Amino acid sequence: MKKYKQKTRKSASARFKVTGTGKLMRRHQNSRHLRRKKSKKTIRRYRLLTEVTGRHAKKIKQMMGLA
């Protein structure tokens, strides 16, 4: 009997990135618009990626076909 491949959800693969050690990284929220009122320090921090942890990470890994 033929086994089927698990398909990757393209929405998840576009939003999340997997590091070499297997961690999931995501972009920050609140970084798109209304930037005038935010400090330069805050805007700079938004450029960095953040790790996804907990149950969300497990669910996203399933969506990306890693688990």
Protein Blocks (a to p, Z undefined) as FASTA:
>chain_A
ZZddddddfklmmmpccdfkopacdddehklgomlmpcfklmmmmmpccddehjllmmmm
mmnopZZ
